[in-house]
Amino acid sequence: MITALAATWSLFIGLWLIMAAHGLQSTLLGVRAGLEGFNETITGVIMAGYYVGFLIGSLVTPLMVRRVGHIRVFAAVASVASVAVLAHSVMIEPISWTAMRIVTGFCVAALYIVAESWLNDRATNETRGQVLAIYMIVVMLGMAAGQYLLVLSDPSGFVLFILVSVLLSVSLVPMLLSASPAPYFDAPQPVSLTVLYTTSPLAVVGAALLGVAQGALMGMSAVYATSAGLTGAEISIFVSAFMIGGVLLQFPIGQLSDRFDRRLVMTVVTLIASGVAGLAWWVGDLDRWPLYGLAAVFGGFCLSMYALVLSHANDHLEREQMVAASSTLYLVYAVGGILGPPAAGAAMGVMGPSGFFATVALLHLLLGGFALYRMARRPALPLEEQGGWVAVSQSSASIAAAMAADEYAESQSQQDS
C-alpha cells in the first residue's frame, strides 16, 4: 500500500480535489435550484445535463488525448470547468444551467480519464489492486468531503461557486508538476451491446437500472433534502452519508461475492437497498439522525452494486473481451444516468419529496426481480470459475473500468499458473 501511495500520491491529491469540487457543485446546484424556485422536474433535467456531458466526454476525450496529449487536455478542460461553474452564478435560469451542466460533465469525464490513465500507467502488476482500492476510496471520500464545504457560505450567493472553481483550478497543480512522463493512452473500442447482452443479460440490465438509480441519487439527493426542509449543515451530512456508506460496505460485499454465487449476492444487496429506500419512503418525515442512518445504509448497498455488475460480466467473458466490454457496460450505465434525475424529479413533482426514495426503491426492486429471473434461467457458475471481485467506483469514467478489468485478468493469470 505504501509503495502504491508513494508512486501516485500527487495524482490522488488531484483526484481528491476534483471529487471535492464535483461533490460540492452537485449539492450546491440542487440547493440553489430550490432557492431560485425551480420545480423538481426542471431541476431533474438540469442535473441530467451532467450525465449527457459525461457520456460525450467519455467518447471524445480519447481522441483529444491522442491528438494533443494528456497535459494539454487536462489543463484545458480544468480551465473550462472552472469557467462553467462561475457561469452558474451569473446566468441563473434553467436553459443556461443545463448547458453549463453538460459542459461540466464533459470536462469532469476528461479530467477523470486523464488522471486515471496516469494512475494505471504508474501501477505495477504488484500494486494495481492497491491502486484501484485507494482510487475508489479517494473518489467517494472526496465527494463526501465536498458536501461539508456547503456550510462555508450562503448557497444563495456566489462564494461557493468561486470555491468550486478554485478547487478545480488547484487540482491542476499536482498533475502538471508531476515529474513522470505522460503515459501512452489507447482506449478500447466498445464491444457490441448485442454481444454483451447475449453473454450476460444481467450485467447489461443491471448497469442500465443502476445508472438510472445512481443518477437519481447523485443528482437529486440534495434537491430532496432541500424540499424536506433540511438546513445547509444537515444537507451536507445527509448527502455525504451515502458516500460514507459506500466506502464502508463496498469491500465486505465484494468479498462475499467471491465466496458465494455472485448473482445471489447481487440479488440480496439490491433488494436490501430497495427495502431501505422503501422504508424511508413509507415512513416519510423522519427525524434527522434516523434519516442519516438510512441514507448511509442505502448508499452502502446501492453504491456497491456497480462493482458487482462488472465482476459478474467478467465471469462470463474471455480475457481479451474484458476491457472492451467494460467500456460498453459503462456507456450503458451513463445512458441510464441521464434518465435518473428527470425520473426522480417527476416523481417528486407528483408525490412530494418522498418521490425521491420511491424512485430508487422501485429501480432496485426491478433489478432484484430481473436477477431472480436470470437465476431461474441459467445455472450458477461454479465458484472456482468465478473471477475475483474488482473494486471500481461507479463515479469513474470508462478507463477506470478498464483498470478493473486489467486487475481481474492479472488475478486470473496467477490462478492459471
Sine and cosine of phi, psi and omega as CSV:
sin_phi,cos_phi,sin_psi,cos_psi,sin_omega,cos_omega
0.00,0.00,-0.68,0.73,-0.01,-1.00
-0.90,0.44,-0.64,0.77,0.02,-1.00
-0.89,0.46,-0.68,0.73,0.01,-1.00
-0.89,0.45,-0.67,0.74,0.01,-1.00
-0.92,0.40,-0.64,0.77,-0.02,-1.00
-0.88,0.48,-0.56,0.83,-0.04,-1.00
-0.99,0.12,-0.30,0.95,-0.17,-0.99
-0.73,-0.69,0.20,0.98,-0.14,-0.99
-0.86,0.51,-0.65,0.76,-0.04,-1.00
-0.91,0.41,-0.58,0.81,0.02,-1.00
-0.94,0.34,-0.62,0.79,0.03,-1.00
-0.92,0.40,-0.58,0.82,0.07,-1.00
-0.89,0.45,-0.71,0.70,0.05,-1.00
-0.86,0.50,-0.69,0.72,0.02,-1.00
-0.90,0.43,-0.65,0.76,0.00,-1.00
-0.88,0.47,-0.67,0.74,0.02,-1.00
-0.90,0.43,-0.65,0.76,0.04,-1.00
-0.88,0.48,-0.70,0.71,-0.05,-1.00
-0.94,0.34,-0.59,0.81,0.06,-1.00
-0.89,0.45,-0.68,0.74,0.03,-1.00
-0.90,0.44,-0.68,0.73,-0.01,-1.00
-0.90,0.43,-0.69,0.72,0.01,-1.00
-0.89,0.45,-0.70,0.72,0.02,-1.00
-0.90,0.43,-0.70,0.72,-0.06,-1.00
-0.89,0.45,-0.70,0.71,-0.02,-1.00
-0.87,0.48,-0.71,0.70,0.00,-1.00
-0.93,0.36,-0.67,0.74,0.00,-1.00
-0.86,0.52,-0.69,0.73,-0.01,-1.00
-0.92,0.40,-0.62,0.78,0.04,-1.00
-0.89,0.46,-0.68,0.74,0.02,-1.00
-0.93,0.37,-0.72,0.69,-0.06,-1.00
-0.91,0.41,-0.56,0.83,0.04,-1.00
-0.86,0.51,-0.66,0.75,0.04,-1.00
-0.91,0.41,-0.65,0.76,0.01,-1.00
-0.91,0.42,-0.51,0.86,0.00,-1.00
-1.00,0.08,-0.05,1.00,0.05,-1.00
1.00,0.09,0.25,0.97,0.08,-1.00
-0.95,0.31,0.72,-0.70,0.03,-1.00
-0.97,0.24,0.17,-0.99,-0.13,-0.99
-0.90,0.44,-0.59,0.80,-0.01,-1.00
-0.91,0.41,-0.71,0.71,0.03,-1.00
-0.90,0.43,-0.67,0.74,0.02,-1.00
-0.88,0.47,-0.62,0.78,0.05,-1.00
-0.88,0.48,-0.64,0.76,0.04,-1.00
-0.91,0.42,-0.68,0.73,0.02,-1.00
-0.86,0.52,-0.75,0.67,-0.05,-1.00
-0.92,0.38,-0.48,0.88,0.04,-1.00
-0.92,0.40,-0.42,0.91,0.02,-1.00
-0.83,0.55,-0.56,0.83,0.03,-1.00
-0.85,0.53,-0.70,0.71,-0.06,-1.00
-0.95,0.31,-0.51,0.86,0.12,-0.99
-0.88,0.47,-0.76,0.65,0.01,-1.00
-0.90,0.43,-0.62,0.79,-0.01,-1.00
-0.90,0.44,-0.66,0.75,0.02,-1.00
-0.89,0.45,-0.71,0.70,0.02,-1.00
-0.89,0.46,-0.69,0.72,0.00,-1.00
-0.89,0.46,-0.61,0.79,0.03,-1.00
-0.89,0.45,-0.52,0.85,-0.02,-1.00
-1.00,0.09,-0.58,0.81,-0.14,-0.99
-1.00,0.00,-0.55,0.84,-0.10,-0.99
-0.83,0.56,-0.68,0.73,0.04,-1.00
-0.82,0.57,-0.60,0.80,0.04,-1.00
-0.92,0.40,-0.64,0.77,0.02,-1.00
-0.91,0.42,-0.68,0.73,-0.02,-1.00
-0.89,0.45,-0.69,0.73,0.00,-1.00
-0.90,0.43,-0.46,0.89,-0.07,-1.00
-1.00,0.08,-0.69,0.73,-0.10,-0.99
-0.84,-0.54,-0.13,0.99,0.07,-1.00
0.99,-0.14,0.31,-0.95,-0.09,-1.00
-0.89,0.46,-0.76,0.65,-0.15,-0.99
-0.89,0.45,-0.71,0.70,-0.01,-1.00
-0.91,0.42,-0.65,0.76,0.02,-1.00
-0.90,0.45,-0.72,0.69,-0.03,-1.00
-0.87,0.49,-0.73,0.68,-0.02,-1.00
-0.90,0.44,-0.66,0.75,-0.05,-1.00
-0.92,0.40,-0.74,0.67,-0.08,-1.00
-0.96,0.30,-0.53,0.85,0.07,-1.00
-0.90,0.44,-0.64,0.77,0.03,-1.00
-0.91,0.40,-0.69,0.73,0.01,-1.00
-0.91,0.42,-0.65,0.76,0.02,-1.00
-0.88,0.47,-0.63,0.77,0.03,-1.00
-0.89,0.46,-0.67,0.75,0.02,-1.00
-0.92,0.39,-0.66,0.75,-0.03,-1.00
-0.88,0.47,-0.62,0.79,0.03,-1.00
-0.89,0.45,-0.71,0.70,-0.01,-1.00
-0.91,0.42,-0.52,0.86,-0.01,-1.00
-0.89,0.45,-0.46,0.89,0.03,-1.00
-0.88,0.48,-0.56,0.83,-0.05,-1.00
-0.99,0.14,-0.18,0.98,-0.03,-1.00
-0.98,-0.21,-0.71,0.71,-0.02,-1.00
-0.95,-0.30,1.00,-0.01,-0.12,-0.99
-0.99,-0.14,0.99,0.15,0.10,-0.99
-0.36,-0.93,0.45,-0.89,-0.21,-0.98
-0.84,0.55,-0.68,0.73,-0.08,-1.00
-0.90,0.43,-0.71,0.70,0.01,-1.00
-0.90,0.44,-0.66,0.75,0.01,-1.00
-0.90,0.43,-0.64,0.77,0.04,-1.00
-0.89,0.46,-0.69,0.72,0.02,-1.00
-0.88,0.47,-0.67,0.74,-0.01,-1.00
-0.94,0.35,-0.53,0.85,0.07,-1.00
-0.92,0.39,-0.59,0.81,0.08,-1.00
-0.89,0.45,-0.71,0.71,0.03,-1.00
-0.88,0.48,-0.71,0.71,0.00,-1.00
-0.88,0.47,-0.70,0.72,0.02,-1.00
-0.87,0.50,-0.67,0.74,0.04,-1.00
-0.87,0.50,-0.73,0.68,-0.06,-1.00
-0.92,0.39,-0.67,0.75,-0.01,-1.00
-0.91,0.42,-0.63,0.77,0.06,-1.00
-0.86,0.51,-0.69,0.72,0.00,-1.00
-0.91,0.42,-0.67,0.74,0.03,-1.00
-0.88,0.47,-0.69,0.72,0.06,-1.00
-0.85,0.53,-0.77,0.63,-0.12,-0.99
-0.89,0.46,-0.69,0.72,0.01,-1.00
-0.91,0.42,-0.75,0.66,-0.03,-1.00
-0.90,0.44,-0.67,0.74,-0.06,-1.00
-0.95,0.32,-0.58,0.81,0.05,-1.00
-0.92,0.39,-0.55,0.84,0.09,-1.00
-0.91,0.42,-0.69,0.72,0.04,-1.00
-0.87,0.49,-0.70,0.71,0.00,-1.00
-0.88,0.47,-0.61,0.80,0.00,-1.00
-0.93,0.36,-0.59,0.81,-0.02,-1.00
-0.96,0.27,-0.45,0.89,-0.07,-1.00
-0.96,0.27,0.58,-0.82,0.12,-0.99
-0.98,-0.22,0.10,-1.00,0.04,-1.00
-0.87,0.50,-0.53,0.85,-0.04,-1.00
-0.98,0.20,-0.47,0.88,-0.10,-0.99
-0.95,-0.31,-0.07,1.00,-0.11,-0.99
-0.87,0.49,-0.66,0.75,0.02,-1.00
-0.89,0.45,-0.64,0.77,0.03,-1.00
-0.91,0.40,-0.65,0.76,0.01,-1.00
-0.88,0.47,-0.67,0.74,0.02,-1.00
-0.88,0.47,-0.67,0.74,-0.01,-1.00
-0.92,0.40,-0.71,0.70,0.03,-1.00
-0.89,0.46,-0.66,0.75,-0.01,-1.00
-0.85,0.53,-0.73,0.68,-0.03,-1.00
-0.89,0.46,-0.66,0.75,0.00,-1.00
-0.92,0.40,-0.67,0.74,0.01,-1.00
-0.88,0.48,-0.68,0.73,-0.01,-1.00
-0.87,0.50,-0.77,0.63,-0.07,-1.00
-0.94,0.33,-0.67,0.74,0.00,-1.00
-0.94,0.33,-0.52,0.85,0.08,-1.00
-0.89,0.46,-0.71,0.70,0.04,-1.00
-0.90,0.43,-0.62,0.78,0.03,-1.00
-0.90,0.43,-0.68,0.73,-0.01,-1.00
-0.90,0.44,-0.59,0.81,0.00,-1.00
-0.87,0.50,-0.48,0.88,-0.01,-1.00
-0.90,0.44,-0.58,0.82,-0.09,-1.00
-0.98,0.21,-0.19,0.98,0.09,-1.00
-0.96,0.27,-0.24,0.97,-0.01,-1.00
-0.88,0.48,-0.45,0.89,-0.07,-1.00
-0.99,0.13,-0.05,1.00,-0.07,-1.00
-0.97,0.25,-0.33,0.94,-0.01,-1.00
-0.37,-0.93,0.18,-0.98,0.00,-1.00
-0.95,0.32,0.85,-0.53,0.00,-1.00
-0.87,0.50,-0.33,0.94,-0.01,-1.00
-0.98,0.19,-0.13,0.99,0.02,-1.00
-0.99,-0.13,-0.32,-0.95,-0.05,-1.00
-0.92,-0.39,-0.09,1.00,-0.10,-1.00
-0.88,0.47,-0.68,0.73,-0.04,-1.00
-0.92,0.39,-0.53,0.85,0.08,-1.00
-0.90,0.43,-0.64,0.77,0.05,-1.00
-0.90,0.44,-0.64,0.77,0.01,-1.00
-0.88,0.48,-0.68,0.73,0.06,-1.00
-0.87,0.50,-0.70,0.72,0.01,-1.00
-0.87,0.49,-0.67,0.74,0.00,-1.00
-0.90,0.44,-0.71,0.71,0.00,-1.00
-0.87,0.50,-0.68,0.74,0.03,-1.00
-0.91,0.42,-0.64,0.77,0.00,-1.00
-0.93,0.37,-0.67,0.74,-0.01,-1.00
-0.92,0.39,-0.46,0.89,0.02,-1.00
-0.88,0.47,-0.33,0.94,0.05,-1.00
-0.92,0.40,-0.56,0.83,-0.21,-0.98
-0.86,0.51,-0.83,0.56,-0.02,-1.00
-0.89,0.45,-0.51,0.86,0.02,-1.00
-0.94,0.33,-0.73,0.68,-0.10,-1.00
-0.97,0.26,-0.40,0.92,0.02,-1.00
-1.00,-0.05,0.05,1.00,0.04,-1.00
-0.89,0.45,0.73,-0.69,-0.06,-1.00
-0.98,0.19,-0.32,0.95,-0.06,-1.00
-0.97,0.23,0.52,-0.85,0.05,-1.00
-0.94,0.35,0.43,-0.90,0.03,-1.00
-0.91,0.41,0.59,-0.80,-0.07,-1.00
-0.98,0.18,0.31,-0.95,0.17,-0.99
-0.95,0.30,0.64,-0.77,-0.05,-1.00
-0.75,-0.66,0.80,-0.60,0.05,-1.00
-0.56,-0.83,1.00,-0.06,-0.04,-1.00
-0.93,0.36,0.59,-0.81,-0.02,-1.00
-0.96,0.27,0.48,-0.88,0.16,-0.99
-0.98,0.19,0.75,-0.66,-0.05,-1.00
-0.87,0.49,0.59,-0.80,0.08,-1.00
-0.97,0.25,0.42,-0.91,-0.03,-1.00
-0.84,0.54,0.69,-0.73,0.04,-1.00
-0.89,0.45,-0.59,0.81,0.03,-1.00
-0.89,0.46,-0.70,0.72,0.02,-1.00
-0.90,0.44,-0.67,0.74,-0.03,-1.00
-0.92,0.40,-0.66,0.75,0.01,-1.00
-0.92,0.40,-0.64,0.77,0.04,-1.00
-0.89,0.46,-0.61,0.79,-0.02,-1.00
-0.96,0.27,-0.68,0.73,-0.06,-1.00
-0.53,-0.85,0.99,0.11,0.01,-1.00
-0.85,0.52,-0.61,0.79,-0.03,-1.00
-0.90,0.43,-0.60,0.80,0.01,-1.00
-0.90,0.43,-0.68,0.73,-0.03,-1.00
-0.93,0.36,-0.77,0.64,0.01,-1.00
-0.90,0.44,-0.63,0.78,0.03,-1.00
-0.88,0.47,-0.69,0.72,0.02,-1.00
-0.89,0.45,-0.65,0.76,-0.01,-1.00
-0.91,0.42,-0.76,0.65,-0.03,-1.00
-0.93,0.37,-0.59,0.81,0.07,-1.00
-0.91,0.41,-0.60,0.80,0.05,-1.00
-0.86,0.52,-0.71,0.70,0.02,-1.00
-0.90,0.44,-0.73,0.68,-0.06,-1.00
-0.91,0.42,-0.73,0.69,-0.05,-1.00
-0.97,0.23,-0.45,0.89,0.14,-0.99
-0.90,0.45,-0.67,0.74,0.07,-1.00
-0.90,0.44,-0.67,0.74,-0.01,-1.00
-0.89,0.46,-0.78,0.62,-0.06,-1.00
-0.94,0.33,-0.57,0.82,-0.09,-1.00
-1.00,0.09,-0.49,0.87,-0.20,-0.98
-0.86,-0.51,0.02,1.00,-0.01,-1.00
-0.90,0.44,-0.64,0.76,0.03,-1.00
-0.93,0.36,-0.56,0.83,0.04,-1.00
-0.91,0.42,-0.69,0.72,0.07,-1.00
-0.85,0.53,-0.75,0.66,-0.06,-1.00
-0.88,0.47,-0.64,0.77,0.03,-1.00
-0.91,0.41,-0.70,0.72,0.01,-1.00
-0.91,0.42,-0.50,0.86,-0.01,-1.00
-0.99,0.15,-0.03,1.00,0.08,-1.00
1.00,0.04,0.31,0.95,0.04,-1.00
-0.96,0.29,0.54,-0.84,0.07,-1.00
-0.98,0.22,0.09,-1.00,0.00,-1.00
-0.85,0.53,-0.73,0.69,0.01,-1.00
-0.90,0.43,-0.63,0.78,0.00,-1.00
-0.93,0.37,-0.59,0.81,0.07,-1.00
-0.89,0.46,-0.66,0.75,0.01,-1.00
-0.87,0.50,-0.71,0.70,-0.01,-1.00
-0.91,0.41,-0.70,0.71,-0.05,-1.00
-0.88,0.48,-0.78,0.63,-0.05,-1.00
-0.93,0.37,-0.63,0.77,0.00,-1.00
-0.93,0.37,-0.43,0.90,-0.01,-1.00
-0.86,0.50,-0.59,0.81,0.03,-1.00
-0.87,0.50,-0.74,0.68,-0.05,-1.00
-0.93,0.37,-0.65,0.76,0.00,-1.00
-0.89,0.45,-0.66,0.75,0.08,-1.00
-0.87,0.50,-0.64,0.77,0.03,-1.00
-0.88,0.47,-0.65,0.76,0.03,-1.00
-0.90,0.43,-0.68,0.73,-0.10,-0.99
-0.95,0.31,-0.58,0.81,-0.11,-0.99
-0.99,-0.16,-0.26,0.97,-0.09,-1.00
-0.83,0.56,-0.77,0.64,-0.09,-1.00
-0.96,0.29,-0.69,0.72,0.08,-1.00
-0.85,0.52,-0.67,0.74,0.01,-1.00
-0.92,0.40,-0.65,0.76,0.03,-1.00
-0.88,0.47,-0.66,0.75,0.01,-1.00
-0.91,0.41,-0.62,0.79,0.06,-1.00
-0.89,0.46,-0.59,0.81,-0.03,-1.00
-0.94,0.35,-0.31,0.95,0.08,-1.00
-0.99,0.13,-0.31,0.95,-0.10,-1.00
-0.98,-0.22,-0.28,0.96,-0.02,-1.00
-0.75,-0.66,0.17,-0.99,0.09,-1.00
-0.79,0.61,0.87,-0.50,-0.11,-0.99
-0.88,0.47,-0.55,0.83,0.02,-1.00
-0.91,0.42,-0.59,0.81,0.04,-1.00
-0.90,0.43,-0.69,0.72,0.03,-1.00
-0.89,0.45,-0.69,0.73,0.04,-1.00
-0.86,0.51,-0.68,0.74,-0.02,-1.00
-0.90,0.44,-0.74,0.68,-0.01,-1.00
-0.89,0.45,-0.70,0.71,-0.04,-1.00
-0.89,0.46,-0.73,0.68,-0.05,-1.00
-0.94,0.34,-0.55,0.84,0.04,-1.00
-0.95,0.31,-0.57,0.82,0.10,-0.99
-0.90,0.44,-0.69,0.72,0.04,-1.00
-0.86,0.52,-0.67,0.74,0.03,-1.00
-0.89,0.45,-0.67,0.74,0.00,-1.00
-0.91,0.42,-0.65,0.76,0.01,-1.00
-0.91,0.41,-0.71,0.70,0.04,-1.00
-0.90,0.43,-0.62,0.78,0.04,-1.00
-0.90,0.44,-0.59,0.81,0.04,-1.00
-0.90,0.43,-0.70,0.71,0.03,-1.00
-0.88,0.47,-0.60,0.80,0.03,-1.00
-0.93,0.36,-0.69,0.72,-0.07,-1.00
-0.93,0.36,-0.69,0.72,-0.02,-1.00
-0.93,0.37,-0.61,0.79,0.05,-1.00
0.99,0.16,-0.92,-0.39,-0.11,-0.99
-0.97,0.23,0.99,-0.11,-0.05,-1.00
-1.00,-0.08,0.46,-0.89,0.22,-0.97
-0.90,0.45,0.36,-0.93,-0.16,-0.99
-0.87,0.50,-0.78,0.62,-0.11,-0.99
-0.94,0.35,-0.62,0.79,0.16,-0.99
-0.87,0.50,-0.59,0.81,0.04,-1.00
-0.91,0.42,-0.68,0.73,0.03,-1.00
-0.89,0.46,-0.64,0.76,0.00,-1.00
-0.90,0.44,-0.70,0.71,0.04,-1.00
-0.90,0.44,-0.62,0.79,0.03,-1.00
-0.89,0.46,-0.67,0.74,0.00,-1.00
-0.91,0.41,-0.68,0.73,0.01,-1.00
-0.92,0.40,-0.71,0.71,0.03,-1.00
-0.88,0.48,-0.72,0.70,0.02,-1.00
-0.86,0.51,-0.64,0.77,0.00,-1.00
-0.87,0.50,-0.68,0.73,-0.02,-1.00
-0.99,0.16,-0.66,0.75,-0.01,-1.00
-0.90,0.43,-0.75,0.66,-0.10,-1.00
-0.98,0.21,-0.10,0.99,0.10,-1.00
-1.00,0.05,-0.20,0.98,-0.19,-0.98
-0.96,0.28,-0.57,0.82,-0.09,-1.00
-0.89,0.45,-0.66,0.75,0.04,-1.00
-0.88,0.47,-0.59,0.81,0.05,-1.00
-0.92,0.40,-0.66,0.75,0.02,-1.00
-0.89,0.46,-0.71,0.70,0.00,-1.00
-0.90,0.44,-0.69,0.73,0.01,-1.00
-0.90,0.44,-0.63,0.78,0.04,-1.00
-0.90,0.44,-0.66,0.75,0.05,-1.00
-0.88,0.48,-0.69,0.73,-0.01,-1.00
-0.89,0.45,-0.50,0.87,0.02,-1.00
-0.87,0.50,-0.42,0.91,-0.09,-1.00
-0.93,-0.38,0.21,0.98,-0.04,-1.00
-0.91,-0.42,0.45,-0.89,0.18,-0.98
-0.97,0.23,0.41,-0.91,-0.07,-1.00
-0.83,0.55,-0.66,0.75,-0.06,-1.00
-0.94,0.35,-0.21,0.98,0.02,-1.00
-1.00,-0.04,-0.28,0.96,-0.26,-0.97
-0.89,0.45,-0.73,0.68,-0.05,-1.00
-0.90,0.44,-0.74,0.68,-0.01,-1.00
-0.90,0.43,-0.66,0.75,0.00,-1.00
-0.91,0.41,-0.61,0.79,0.04,-1.00
-0.87,0.49,-0.63,0.78,0.03,-1.00
-0.90,0.44,-0.70,0.71,0.03,-1.00
-0.89,0.46,-0.68,0.73,-0.01,-1.00
-0.88,0.48,-0.64,0.77,0.01,-1.00
-0.92,0.39,-0.60,0.80,0.04,-1.00
-0.89,0.45,-0.63,0.77,0.08,-1.00
-0.87,0.49,-0.70,0.72,0.03,-1.00
-0.87,0.50,-0.68,0.73,-0.03,-1.00
-0.91,0.41,-0.62,0.78,0.06,-1.00
-0.89,0.47,-0.67,0.74,0.08,-1.00
-0.87,0.49,-0.61,0.79,0.01,-1.00
-0.87,0.49,-0.54,0.84,0.03,-1.00
-0.90,0.43,-0.58,0.82,-0.06,-1.00
-0.99,0.15,-0.39,0.92,-0.12,-0.99
-0.88,0.48,-0.83,0.56,-0.03,-1.00
-0.87,0.49,-0.69,0.72,0.05,-1.00
-0.89,0.46,-0.59,0.81,0.02,-1.00
-0.90,0.44,-0.73,0.68,0.02,-1.00
-0.92,0.40,-0.63,0.78,0.02,-1.00
-0.89,0.46,-0.66,0.75,0.03,-1.00
-0.91,0.42,-0.65,0.76,0.03,-1.00
-0.90,0.43,-0.63,0.78,0.02,-1.00
-0.93,0.36,-0.53,0.85,0.04,-1.00
-0.91,0.42,-0.53,0.85,-0.02,-1.00
-1.00,0.02,-0.68,0.73,-0.16,-0.99
-0.98,-0.22,-0.14,0.99,-0.13,-0.99
1.00,0.02,-0.15,-0.99,-0.05,-1.00
-0.80,0.60,-0.55,0.84,-0.05,-1.00
-0.90,0.43,-0.26,0.97,0.06,-1.00
-0.88,0.48,-0.40,0.91,0.06,-1.00
-0.88,0.47,-0.80,0.60,-0.01,-1.00
-0.94,0.34,-0.52,0.85,0.04,-1.00
-0.89,0.46,-0.65,0.76,-0.02,-1.00
-0.90,0.44,-0.78,0.63,-0.06,-1.00
-0.94,0.34,-0.51,0.86,0.06,-1.00
-0.90,0.43,-0.71,0.70,-0.01,-1.00
-0.90,0.44,-0.67,0.74,-0.02,-1.00
-0.90,0.44,-0.67,0.74,0.03,-1.00
-0.94,0.35,-0.56,0.83,0.07,-1.00
-0.90,0.43,-0.66,0.75,0.04,-1.00
-0.89,0.46,-0.66,0.75,0.01,-1.00
-0.91,0.42,-0.67,0.74,0.04,-1.00
-0.89,0.46,-0.64,0.77,0.04,-1.00
-0.90,0.44,-0.67,0.75,0.01,-1.00
-0.92,0.39,-0.59,0.80,0.03,-1.00
-0.89,0.45,-0.67,0.74,0.05,-1.00
-0.89,0.46,-0.64,0.77,0.04,-1.00
-0.88,0.48,-0.69,0.72,-0.01,-1.00
-0.93,0.38,-0.57,0.82,0.03,-1.00
-0.90,0.43,-0.50,0.87,0.03,-1.00
-0.98,0.21,-0.39,0.92,-0.07,-1.00
-1.00,-0.05,-0.43,0.90,-0.07,-1.00
-0.70,-0.71,0.74,-0.67,0.01,-1.00
-0.91,0.42,0.40,-0.92,-0.02,-1.00
-0.92,0.39,0.58,-0.82,0.09,-1.00
-0.96,0.28,0.72,-0.69,0.04,-1.00
-0.82,0.57,0.60,-0.80,-0.07,-1.00
-0.85,0.53,-0.57,0.82,-0.02,-1.00
-0.94,0.35,-0.28,0.96,0.04,-1.00
-0.99,-0.11,-0.16,0.99,0.08,-1.00
-0.95,0.30,0.66,-0.75,0.10,-1.00
-0.99,0.17,0.01,-1.00,0.02,-1.00
-0.98,0.19,0.53,-0.85,0.08,-1.00
-0.90,0.44,0.61,-0.79,0.00,-1.00
-0.90,-0.44,0.74,-0.67,-0.04,-1.00
-1.00,0.09,0.98,-0.22,0.00,-1.00
-0.74,-0.67,0.73,-0.68,0.06,-1.00
-0.99,0.13,0.65,-0.76,0.05,-1.00
-0.93,0.37,-0.18,0.98,0.00,-1.00
-0.99,0.10,-0.18,0.98,-0.11,-0.99
-0.98,0.19,0.30,-0.95,0.07,-1.00
-0.99,0.14,0.02,-1.00,-0.11,-0.99
-0.88,0.47,-0.46,0.89,-0.01,-1.00
-0.92,0.38,-0.46,0.89,0.06,-1.00
-0.92,0.40,-0.60,0.80,0.07,-1.00
-0.91,0.43,-0.59,0.81,0.05,-1.00
-0.90,0.43,-0.63,0.78,0.06,-1.00
-0.87,0.49,-0.68,0.74,0.00,-1.00
-0.90,0.43,-0.64,0.77,0.02,-1.00
-0.91,0.42,-0.59,0.81,0.06,-1.00
-0.88,0.47,-0.68,0.73,0.01,-1.00
-0.90,0.44,-0.66,0.75,0.01,-1.00
-0.89,0.45,-0.70,0.71,-0.01,-1.00
-0.89,0.46,-0.61,0.79,0.02,-1.00
-0.90,0.43,-0.68,0.74,0.01,-1.00
-0.91,0.41,-0.62,0.79,0.03,-1.00
-0.91,0.42,-0.62,0.79,0.01,-1.00
-0.89,0.45,-0.64,0.77,0.02,-1.00
-0.91,0.41,-0.63,0.78,0.02,-1.00
-0.90,0.43,-0.66,0.75,-0.02,-1.00
-0.91,0.41,-0.56,0.83,-0.03,-1.00
-0.98,0.19,0.00,0.00,0.00,0.00
